[in-house]
């Protein structure tokens, strides 16, 4: 087995071992690889390595389904009946008409 380059072995665990340990897919693993080596493989290519990492993350985002809750953020009071909201607001048991519920 070949020795790993020093820019991938700066910490306690090699980058590819961490990627495997975390069960990261190709795009996330590649992004992590470029982030870890940015500025260490070659100081002049730090910006290029970071841009490559961003490209891999953007590609991953393009292929990641977004749950509906992330598309439409929750707004206080939207669709919640008044009688359920008033307890949250600390209101009495009287509704807007002044009668007990």
C-alpha positions in Angstrom: 0.0 0.0 0.0 1.3 3.5 -0.9 2.0 6.0 1.8 -0.6 8.8 2.0 0.5 12.3 1.3 1.2 14.5 4.4 -1.7 16.9 3.5 -4.1 14.0 4.1 -2.5 12.8 7.3 -2.2 15.9 9.5 -4.5 14.7 12.3 -5.1 11.5 14.2 -7.0 9.9 11.3 -6.4 9.9 7.6 -9.1 11.7 5.5 -10.1 8.6 3.6 -10.4 6.6 6.8 -12.7 9.4 8.2 -14.8 9.4 5.0 -15.2 5.6 5.3 -15.9 5.7 9.0 -18.6 8.3 8.5 -20.1 6.4 5.5 -20.0 9.5 3.3 -20.9 9.2 -0.3 -18.6 10.2 -3.2 -19.5 13.9 -3.3 -19.4 14.5 0.4 -16.1 12.6 0.7 -14.6 14.5 -2.2 -15.6 17.8 -0.7 -14.1 16.8 2.6 -10.9 15.7 0.9 -10.5 19.1 -0.8 -11.4 21.0 2.4 -8.7 19.1 4.4 -6.0 19.6 1.8 -6.8 23.3 1.1 -3.6 25.3 1.7 -1.6 22.2 2.7 -1.0 20.5 -0.6 0.1 23.8 -2.2 -0.5 27.2 -0.6 -1.2 28.7 -4.1 -4.1 26.3 -4.8 -6.0 26.8 -1.5 -8.8 28.8 -3.2 -9.0 26.3 -6.0 -9.3 23.4 -3.5 -12.1 25.3 -1.7 -13.9 26.0 -4.9 -13.8 22.3 -5.8 -15.2 21.4 -2.4 -18.0 23.9 -3.0 -18.7 22.3 -6.4 -19.0 18.9 -4.8 -21.3 20.2 -2.1 -23.5 22.0 -4.6 -23.8 18.8 -6.7 -24.8 16.9 -3.5 -27.4 19.6 -2.8 -28.9 19.3 -6.3 -29.5 15.6 -5.7 -30.8 15.9 -2.2 -34.6 15.9 -1.8 -35.8 18.9 0.3 -38.6 18.1 2.8 -41.7 20.2 2.4 -41.0 21.8 5.8 -37.8 23.3 4.4 -39.6 24.8 1.4 -42.3 26.5 3.4 -41.1 27.6 6.8 -43.6 27.4 9.7 -45.2 30.8 10.5 -46.6 31.3 13.9 -50.4 30.8 13.8 -50.7 29.6 10.3 -53.5 27.1 10.1 -53.6 26.6 13.9 -57.1 27.0 15.4 -57.5 30.0 17.7 -58.5 27.9 20.7 -55.1 26.0 20.4 -53.1 29.2 20.0 -54.5 31.2 22.9 -53.0 28.8 25.5 -49.6 29.5 23.9 -50.3 33.3 24.2 -51.4 33.0 27.8 -55.0 34.1 27.1 -58.0 33.1 29.2 -60.5 30.5 28.3 -62.7 33.2 26.7 -62.7 33.4 22.9 -62.7 36.6 20.9 -66.5 37.0 21.4 -66.1 37.0 25.2 -67.9 33.7 25.7 -66.5 30.7 27.5 -65.5 27.7 25.3 
